[in-house]
Amino acid sequence: MAKSFARTDRIRQQLLRYIAEVLRHSIKGYDLSAVTITDVQISRDCKYGTAYYTVLGDDEQRQRSAEILDHVRPIVQAEAGRRLGIRVIPQLQFEFDNSMERGMRLGELFSKIEAERENGQTDTQTD
């Protein structure tokens, strides 16, 4: 059992690298310079995969990148599958990775709480 997990993990790591390479070097005519592939998850049978990405830019850039990724998905899937050299090529989908935004929001909340605590301690000490 553990061997199958190791295999899917190796395939996942290679797929992550190949998708990034294909997007960077093989897809011409589209501006994907702001796109970063952050993670890839695949099913245990390697039939399905989700590539998570982030976009450096505003909501308009994110929407445009999502449309481009959806359009080039078959090319990326075929090329990455060819490079993997496995019998079953994962059917890919791209999904925006909002973990960085959530992390930044949490960081802002923690900073706000810390500032409120410091202000509360300062007000208490001056009284």
OpenMM code with the backbone's topology and positions (N, CA, C; nanometers):
from openmm import Vec3, app, unit

residues = "MET ALA LYS SER PHE ALA ARG THR ASP ARG ILE ARG GLN GLN LEU LEU ARG TYR ILE ALA GLU VAL LEU ARG HIS SER ILE LYS GLY TYR ASP LEU SER ALA VAL THR ILE THR ASP VAL GLN ILE SER ARG ASP CYS LYS TYR GLY THR ALA TYR TYR THR VAL LEU GLY ASP ASP GLU GLN ARG GLN ARG SER ALA GLU ILE LEU ASP HIS VAL ARG PRO ILE VAL GLN ALA GLU ALA GLY ARG ARG LEU GLY ILE ARG VAL ILE PRO GLN LEU GLN PHE GLU PHE ASP ASN SER MET GLU ARG GLY MET ARG LEU GLY GLU LEU PHE SER LYS ILE GLU ALA GLU ARG GLU ASN GLY GLN THR ASP THR GLN THR ASP".split()
positions = [
    Vec3(0.0812, -0.1192, 0.0000),
    Vec3(0.0000, 0.0000, 0.0000),
    Vec3(0.0856, 0.1258, 0.0000),
    Vec3(0.1849, 0.1319, 0.0854),
    Vec3(0.2671, 0.2512, 0.0972),
    Vec3(0.3399, 0.2806, -0.0337),
    Vec3(0.3693, 0.1770, -0.1104),
    Vec3(0.4399, 0.1964, -0.2356),
    Vec3(0.3552, 0.2771, -0.3338),
    Vec3(0.2237, 0.2533, -0.3391),
    Vec3(0.1386, 0.3281, -0.4309),
    Vec3(0.1347, 0.4762, -0.3940),
    Vec3(0.1379, 0.5064, -0.2646),
    Vec3(0.1410, 0.6465, -0.2237),
    Vec3(0.2719, 0.7113, -0.2662),
    Vec3(0.3824, 0.6384, -0.2534),
    Vec3(0.5115, 0.6923, -0.2941),
    Vec3(0.5116, 0.7189, -0.4449),
    Vec3(0.4507, 0.6301, -0.5217),
    Vec3(0.4439, 0.6473, -0.6667),
    Vec3(0.3621, 0.7707, -0.7014),
    Vec3(0.2440, 0.7847, -0.6414),
    Vec3(0.1612, 0.9011, -0.6727),
    Vec3(0.2289, 1.0302, -0.6278),
    Vec3(0.3035, 1.0243, -0.5197),
    Vec3(0.3748, 1.1437, -0.4738),
    Vec3(0.4847, 1.1822, -0.5724),
    Vec3(0.5569, 1.0825, -0.6240),
    Vec3(0.6608, 1.1101, -0.7243),
    Vec3(0.5979, 1.1683, -0.8510),
    Vec3(0.4878, 1.1095, -0.8948),
    Vec3(0.4193, 1.1586, -1.0145),
    Vec3(0.3692, 1.3002, -0.9910),
    Vec3(0.3152, 1.3252, -0.8739),
    Vec3(0.2643, 1.4586, -0.8396),
    Vec3(0.3749, 1.5622, -0.8466),
    Vec3(0.4899, 1.5311, -0.7903),
    Vec3(0.6031, 1.6241, -0.7917),
    Vec3(0.6540, 1.6484, -0.9332),
    Vec3(0.6639, 1.5421, -1.0116),
    Vec3(0.7091, 1.5576, -1.1499),
    Vec3(0.6069, 1.6374, -1.2313),
    Vec3(0.4801, 1.6094, -1.2099),
    Vec3(0.3754, 1.6802, -1.2820),
    Vec3(0.3785, 1.8290, -1.2502),
    Vec3(0.4005, 1.8628, -1.1259),
    Vec3(0.4133, 2.0031, -1.0858),
    Vec3(0.5252, 2.0712, -1.1648),
    Vec3(0.6392, 2.0058, -1.1706),
    Vec3(0.7532, 2.0625, -1.2429),
    Vec3(0.7243, 2.0726, -1.3927),
    Vec3(0.6671, 1.9684, -1.4514),
    Vec3(0.6413, 1.9686, -1.5947),
    Vec3(0.5357, 2.0713, -1.6341),
    Vec3(0.4315, 2.0850, -1.5538),
    Vec3(0.3292, 2.1856, -1.5847),
    Vec3(0.3909, 2.3245, -1.5849),
    Vec3(0.4713, 2.3543, -1.4839),
    Vec3(0.5373, 2.4850, -1.4767),
    Vec3(0.6279, 2.5061, -1.5974),
    Vec3(0.7033, 2.4035, -1.6362),
    Vec3(0.7925, 2.4148, -1.7520),
    Vec3(0.7143, 2.4358, -1.8805),
    Vec3(0.6078, 2.3608, -1.8988),
    Vec3(0.5268, 2.3732, -2.0201),
    Vec3(0.4660, 2.5128, -2.0288),
    Vec3(0.4118, 2.5615, -1.9183),
    Vec3(0.3521, 2.6953, -1.9191),
    Vec3(0.4571, 2.8022, -1.9491),
    Vec3(0.5754, 2.7844, -1.8974),
    Vec3(0.6798, 2.8851, -1.9121),
    Vec3(0.7453, 2.8819, -2.0502),
    Vec3(0.7652, 2.7611, -2.1065),
    Vec3(0.8464, 2.7500, -2.2277),
    Vec3(0.7709, 2.7041, -2.3530),
    Vec3(0.6636, 2.6305, -2.3379),
    Vec3(0.5986, 2.5709, -2.4552),
    Vec3(0.4725, 2.6431, -2.5006),
    Vec3(0.4126, 2.7210, -2.4158),
    Vec3(0.2901, 2.7918, -2.4521),
    Vec3(0.3291, 2.9298, -2.5032),
    Vec3(0.3069, 2.9519, -2.6305),
    Vec3(0.3436, 3.0794, -2.6932),
    Vec3(0.2169, 3.1592, -2.7241),
    Vec3(0.2301, 3.2898, -2.7196),
    Vec3(0.1201, 3.3766, -2.7583),
    Vec3(0.0255, 3.4141, -2.6457),
    Vec3(0.0539, 3.3673, -2.5248),
    Vec3(-0.0294, 3.4000, -2.4091),
    Vec3(0.0602, 3.4544, -2.2985),
    Vec3(0.0101, 3.5519, -2.2281),
    Vec3(0.0866, 3.6092, -2.1177),
    Vec3(0.0541, 3.5349, -1.9887),
    Vec3(0.1412, 3.4423, -1.9539),
    Vec3(0.1263, 3.3661, -1.8303),
    Vec3(0.2423, 3.3948, -1.7355),
    Vec3(0.3093, 3.5084, -1.7555),
    Vec3(0.4263, 3.5412, -1.6744),
    Vec3(0.3908, 3.5645, -1.5279),
    Vec3(0.2661, 3.6014, -1.4996),
    Vec3(0.2252, 3.6286, -1.3619),
    Vec3(0.1733, 3.5040, -1.2908),
    Vec3(0.1672, 3.3914, -1.3614),
    Vec3(0.1106, 3.2675, -1.3056),
    Vec3(0.2210, 3.1821, -1.2441),
    Vec3(0.1957, 3.1325, -1.1234),
    Vec3(0.2858, 3.0398, -1.0562),
    Vec3(0.2060, 2.9163, -1.0149),
    Vec3(0.2538, 2.8004, -1.0527),
    Vec3(0.1912, 2.6751, -1.0108),
    Vec3(0.2427, 2.6448, -0.8710),
    Vec3(0.1515, 2.6376, -0.7743),
    Vec3(0.1917, 2.6206, -0.6351),
    Vec3(0.1846, 2.4767, -0.5865),
    Vec3(0.0944, 2.3983, -0.6454),
    Vec3(0.0785, 2.2606, -0.5990),
    Vec3(0.0020, 2.1824, -0.7033),
    Vec3(0.0162, 2.0514, -0.6983),
    Vec3(-0.0617, 1.9611, -0.7829),
    Vec3(-0.1082, 1.8469, -0.6951),
    Vec3(-0.2339, 1.8142, -0.7045),
    Vec3(-0.2890, 1.6979, -0.6353),
    Vec3(-0.3415, 1.6014, -0.7411),
    Vec3(-0.3163, 1.4720, -0.7217),
    Vec3(-0.3681, 1.3726, -0.8148),
    Vec3(-0.4400, 1.2631, -0.7378),
    Vec3(-0.5331, 1.2001, -0.8068),
    Vec3(-0.6056, 1.0898, -0.7442),
    Vec3(-0.5128, 0.9694, -0.7321),
    Vec3(-0.5495, 0.8753, -0.6477),
    Vec3(-0.4643, 0.7581, -0.6246),
    Vec3(-0.4432, 0.6769, -0.7508),
    Vec3(-0.5448, 0.6752, -0.8390),
    Vec3(-0.5306, 0.5997, -0.9634),
    Vec3(-0.4668, 0.6831, -1.0748),
    Vec3(-0.4287, 0.8048, -1.0440),
    Vec3(-0.3604, 0.8979, -1.1366),
    Vec3(-0.4461, 0.9371, -1.2571),
    Vec3(-0.5770, 0.9233, -1.2455),
    Vec3(-0.6641, 0.9596, -1.3572),
    Vec3(-0.7024, 1.1071, -1.3556),
    Vec3(-0.7010, 1.1687, -1.2383),
    Vec3(-0.7445, 1.3078, -1.2256),
    Vec3(-0.6406, 1.3875, -1.1484),
    Vec3(-0.6234, 1.5116, -1.1911),
    Vec3(-0.5292, 1.5980, -1.1224),
    Vec3(-0.5783, 1.7412, -1.1196),
    Vec3(-0.5429, 1.8098, -1.0138),
    Vec3(-0.5749, 1.9520, -0.9998),
    Vec3(-0.4449, 2.0273, -0.9778),
    Vec3(-0.4207, 2.1253, -1.0641),
    Vec3(-0.3038, 2.2107, -1.0507),
    Vec3(-0.3495, 2.3419, -0.9890),
    Vec3(-0.2913, 2.3766, -0.8768),
    Vec3(-0.3259, 2.5006, -0.8071),
    Vec3(-0.2273, 2.6090, -0.8486),
    Vec3(-0.2788, 2.7285, -0.8696),
    Vec3(-0.1941, 2.8372, -0.9164),
    Vec3(-0.2277, 2.9676, -0.8449),
    Vec3(-0.1309, 3.0574, -0.8452),
    Vec3(-0.1525, 3.1933, -0.7969),
    Vec3(-0.1190, 3.2882, -0.9111),
    Vec3(-0.1687, 3.4097, -0.8993),
    Vec3(-0.1444, 3.5115, -1.0016),
    Vec3(-0.0980, 3.6380, -0.9326),
    Vec3(0.0112, 3.6916, -0.9809),
    Vec3(0.0598, 3.8188, -0.9313),
    Vec3(-0.0125, 3.9277, -1.0098),
    Vec3(-0.1075, 3.9942, -0.9448),
    Vec3(-0.1844, 4.0973, -1.0127),
    Vec3(-0.3208, 4.1142, -0.9500),
    Vec3(-0.4031, 4.1903, -1.0176),
    Vec3(-0.5365, 4.2208, -0.9664),
    Vec3(-0.6376, 4.1148, -1.0105),
    Vec3(-0.7637, 4.1387, -0.9771),
    Vec3(-0.8698, 4.0435, -1.0111),
    Vec3(-0.8851, 4.0266, -1.1618),
    Vec3(-0.8650, 4.1340, -1.2362),
    Vec3(-0.8749, 4.1259, -1.3822),
    Vec3(-0.7664, 4.0341, -1.4382),
    Vec3(-0.6448, 4.0479, -1.3875),
    Vec3(-0.5333, 3.9618, -1.4301),
    Vec3(-0.5617, 3.8160, -1.3913),
    Vec3(-0.6186, 3.7965, -1.2745),
    Vec3(-0.6512, 3.6613, -1.2287),
    Vec3(-0.7572, 3.5980, -1.3188),
    Vec3(-0.8596, 3.6739, -1.3557),
    Vec3(-0.9657, 3.6241, -1.4435),
    Vec3(-0.9093, 3.5912, -1.5819),
    Vec3(-0.8268, 3.6805, -1.6341),
    Vec3(-0.7664, 3.6592, -1.7655),
    Vec3(-0.6782, 3.5337, -1.7639),
    Vec3(-0.6006, 3.5163, -1.6575),
    Vec3(-0.5139, 3.3983, -1.6451),
    Vec3(-0.5963, 3.2705, -1.6356),
    Vec3(-0.7076, 3.2748, -1.5635),
    Vec3(-0.7947, 3.1571, -1.5518),
    Vec3(-0.8487, 3.1170, -1.6889),
    Vec3(-0.8879, 3.2143, -1.7689),
    Vec3(-0.9396, 3.1858, -1.9031),
    Vec3(-0.8306, 3.1258, -1.9919),
    Vec3(-0.7107, 3.1813, -1.9831),
    Vec3(-0.5998, 3.1299, -2.0637),
    Vec3(-0.5652, 2.9875, -2.0214),
    Vec3(-0.5569, 2.9634, -1.8907),
    Vec3(-0.5248, 2.8288, -1.8420),
    Vec3(-0.6301, 2.7280, -1.8855),
    Vec3(-0.7553, 2.7680, -1.8827),
    Vec3(-0.8620, 2.6788, -1.9277),
    Vec3(-0.8471, 2.6485, -2.0770),
    Vec3(-0.8060, 2.7484, -2.1523),
    Vec3(-0.7899, 2.7322, -2.2967),
    Vec3(-0.6713, 2.6416, -2.3323),
    Vec3(-0.5602, 2.6557, -2.2615),
    Vec3(-0.4392, 2.5787, -2.2933),
    Vec3(-0.4309, 2.4471, -2.2165),
    Vec3(-0.5294, 2.4183, -2.1327),
    Vec3(-0.5280, 2.2963, -2.0506),
    Vec3(-0.5005, 2.1694, -2.1311),
    Vec3(-0.5684, 2.1465, -2.2465),
    Vec3(-0.5402, 2.0221, -2.3206),
    Vec3(-0.3944, 2.0123, -2.3678),
    Vec3(-0.3370, 2.1249, -2.4063),
    Vec3(-0.1976, 2.1255, -2.4522),
    Vec3(-0.1049, 2.0937, -2.3354),
    Vec3(-0.1288, 2.1579, -2.2225),
    Vec3(-0.0464, 2.1357, -2.1035),
    Vec3(-0.0583, 1.9907, -2.0581),
    Vec3(-0.1798, 1.9390, -2.0570),
    Vec3(-0.2041, 1.8014, -2.0142),
    Vec3(-0.1309, 1.7031, -2.1050),
    Vec3(-0.1408, 1.7210, -2.2351),
    Vec3(-0.0760, 1.6295, -2.3286),
    Vec3(0.0765, 1.6363, -2.3180),
    Vec3(0.1308, 1.7570, -2.3136),
    Vec3(0.2759, 1.7727, -2.3083),
    Vec3(0.3323, 1.7222, -2.1758),
    Vec3(0.2676, 1.7562, -2.0653),
    Vec3(0.3147, 1.7080, -1.9347),
    Vec3(0.3027, 1.5565, -1.9274),
    Vec3(0.1946, 1.5017, -1.9817),
    Vec3(0.1777, 1.3567, -1.9840),
    Vec3(0.2837, 1.2876, -2.0671),
    Vec3(0.3185, 1.3479, -2.1807),
    Vec3(0.4238, 1.2911, -2.2651),
    Vec3(0.5571, 1.2898, -2.1902),
    Vec3(0.5860, 1.3972, -2.1185),
    Vec3(0.7111, 1.4049, -2.0433),
    Vec3(0.7137, 1.3074, -1.9264),
    Vec3(0.5964, 1.2836, -1.8669),
    Vec3(0.5900, 1.1891, -1.7546),
    Vec3(0.6209, 1.0469, -1.7998),
    Vec3(0.5743, 1.0127, -1.9197),
    Vec3(0.5999, 0.8799, -1.9728),
    Vec3(0.5234, 0.7703, -1.9014),
    Vec3(0.4016, 0.7991, -1.8576),
    Vec3(0.3204, 0.6976, -1.7916),
    Vec3(0.2007, 0.6645, -1.8795),
    Vec3(0.1423, 0.5484, -1.8550),
    Vec3(0.0320, 0.5008, -1.9378),
    Vec3(-0.0932, 0.5853, -1.9195),
    Vec3(-0.1288, 0.6152, -1.7960),
    Vec3(-0.2487, 0.6939, -1.7672),
    Vec3(-0.2059, 0.8377, -1.7400),
    Vec3(-0.2548, 0.9284, -1.8227),
    Vec3(-0.2230, 1.0702, -1.8054),
    Vec3(-0.3356, 1.1340, -1.7251),
    Vec3(-0.3037, 1.1995, -1.6141),
    Vec3(-0.4089, 1.2623, -1.5335),
    Vec3(-0.4850, 1.3691, -1.6127),
    Vec3(-0.6172, 1.3638, -1.6007),
    Vec3(-0.7011, 1.4674, -1.6597),
    Vec3(-0.6914, 1.5896, -1.5688),
    Vec3(-0.6333, 1.6963, -1.6212),
    Vec3(-0.6026, 1.8127, -1.5392),
    Vec3(-0.7158, 1.9147, -1.5345),
    Vec3(-0.7194, 1.9842, -1.4242),
    Vec3(-0.7984, 2.1060, -1.4128),
    Vec3(-0.7131, 2.2050, -1.3348),
    Vec3(-0.7347, 2.3325, -1.3608),
    Vec3(-0.6626, 2.4371, -1.2897),
    Vec3(-0.7561, 2.5028, -1.1902),
    Vec3(-0.7051, 2.5277, -1.0706),
    Vec3(-0.7855, 2.5915, -0.9662),
    Vec3(-0.7001, 2.6975, -0.8961),
    Vec3(-0.7606, 2.8145, -0.8783),
    Vec3(-0.6883, 2.9236, -0.8134),
    Vec3(-0.6593, 2.8885, -0.6686),
    Vec3(-0.5362, 2.9119, -0.6265),
    Vec3(-0.4928, 2.8843, -0.4897),
    Vec3(-0.4997, 3.0143, -0.4097),
    Vec3(-0.6004, 3.0247, -0.3258),
    Vec3(-0.6181, 3.1485, -0.2496),
    Vec3(-0.5550, 3.1404, -0.1103),
    Vec3(-0.4682, 3.0450, -0.0867),
    Vec3(-0.4071, 3.0301, 0.0462),
    Vec3(-0.3191, 3.1500, 0.0815),
    Vec3(-0.2556, 3.2101, -0.0186),
    Vec3(-0.1723, 3.3273, 0.0107),
    Vec3(-0.2591, 3.4445, 0.0559),
    Vec3(-0.3732, 3.4631, -0.0106),
    Vec3(-0.4644, 3.5704, 0.0289),
    Vec3(-0.5189, 3.5463, 0.1694),
    Vec3(-0.5566, 3.4214, 0.1972),
    Vec3(-0.6058, 3.3886, 0.3314),
    Vec3(-0.4976, 3.4123, 0.4355),
    Vec3(-0.3750, 3.3747, 0.4036),
    Vec3(-0.2640, 3.3956, 0.4957),
    Vec3(-0.2390, 3.5431, 0.5220),
    Vec3(-0.2475, 3.6242, 0.4174),
    Vec3(-0.2281, 3.7679, 0.4345),
    Vec3(-0.3400, 3.8273, 0.5196),
    Vec3(-0.4630, 3.7819, 0.4957),
    Vec3(-0.5766, 3.8293, 0.5753),
    Vec3(-0.5600, 3.7929, 0.7225),
    Vec3(-0.5173, 3.6696, 0.7469),
    Vec3(-0.4936, 3.6278, 0.8857),
    Vec3(-0.3823, 3.7091, 0.9498),
    Vec3(-0.2765, 3.7351, 0.8735),
    Vec3(-0.1673, 3.8167, 0.9244),
    Vec3(-0.2143, 3.9567, 0.9615),
    Vec3(-0.2998, 4.0144, 0.8767),
    Vec3(-0.3553, 4.1470, 0.9061),
    Vec3(-0.4400, 4.1440, 1.0331),
    Vec3(-0.5207, 4.0378, 1.0474),
    Vec3(-0.6041, 4.0254, 1.1672),
    Vec3(-0.5182, 4.0130, 1.2931),
    Vec3(-0.4131, 3.9311, 1.2865),
    Vec3(-0.3248, 3.9165, 1.4020),
    Vec3(-0.2558, 4.0479, 1.4356),
    Vec3(-0.2140, 4.1207, 1.3327),
    Vec3(-0.1505, 4.2511, 1.3562),
    Vec3(-0.2487, 4.3480, 1.4212),
    Vec3(-0.3720, 4.3450, 1.3761),
    Vec3(-0.4748, 4.4325, 1.4321),
    Vec3(-0.5001, 4.3983, 1.5792),
    Vec3(-0.5101, 4.2699, 1.6090),
    Vec3(-0.5314, 4.2257, 1.7470),
    Vec3(-0.4138, 4.2669, 1.8342),
    Vec3(-0.2926, 4.2481, 1.7816),
    Vec3(-0.1732, 4.2853, 1.8577),
    Vec3(-0.1705, 4.4362, 1.8841),
    Vec3(-0.2068, 4.5145, 1.7829),
    Vec3(-0.2091, 4.6603, 1.8004),
    Vec3(-0.3144, 4.7009, 1.9032),
    Vec3(-0.4292, 4.6358, 1.8996),
    Vec3(-0.5347, 4.6663, 1.9977),
    Vec3(-0.4901, 4.6298, 2.1388),
    Vec3(-0.4210, 4.5187, 2.1516),
    Vec3(-0.3701, 4.4788, 2.2834),
    Vec3(-0.2683, 4.5799, 2.3351),
    Vec3(-0.1789, 4.6225, 2.2468),
    Vec3(-0.0780, 4.7202, 2.2868),
    Vec3(-0.1437, 4.8521, 2.3258),
    Vec3(-0.2429, 4.8938, 2.2512),
    Vec3(-0.3157, 5.0176, 2.2846),
    Vec3(-0.3896, 5.0024, 2.4158),
    Vec3(-0.4457, 4.8866, 2.4388),
    Vec3(-0.5179, 4.8609, 2.5647),
    Vec3(-0.4225, 4.8619, 2.6817),
    Vec3(-0.3021, 4.8062, 2.6640),
    Vec3(-0.2039, 4.8058, 2.7718),
    Vec3(-0.1504, 4.9473, 2.7950),
    Vec3(-0.1324, 5.0226, 2.6894),
    Vec3(-0.0826, 5.1602, 2.7030),
    Vec3(-0.1853, 5.2456, 2.7735),
    Vec3(-0.3132, 5.2321, 2.7367),
    Vec3(-0.4199, 5.3101, 2.8019),
    Vec3(-0.4306, 5.2746, 2.9492),
    Vec3(-0.4165, 5.1479, 2.9829),
    Vec3(-0.4269, 5.1039, 3.1203),
    Vec3(-0.3094, 5.1554, 3.2033),
    Vec3(-0.1911, 5.1560, 3.1433),
    Vec3(-0.0719, 5.2018, 3.2161),
    Vec3(-0.0745, 5.3516, 3.2406),
    Vec3(-0.1346, 5.4322, 3.1537),
    Vec3(-0.1358, 5.5770, 3.1706),
    Vec3(-0.2406, 5.6235, 3.2702),
    Vec3(-0.3388, 5.5394, 3.3016),
    Vec3(-0.4450, 5.5784, 3.3953),
    Vec3(-0.4010, 5.5770, 3.5366),
] * unit.nanometer
topology = app.Topology()
chain = topology.addChain("A")
for resn in residues:
    res = topology.addResidue(resn, chain)
    for name in ("N", "CA", "C"):
        topology.addAtom(name, app.Element.getBySymbol(name[0]), res)
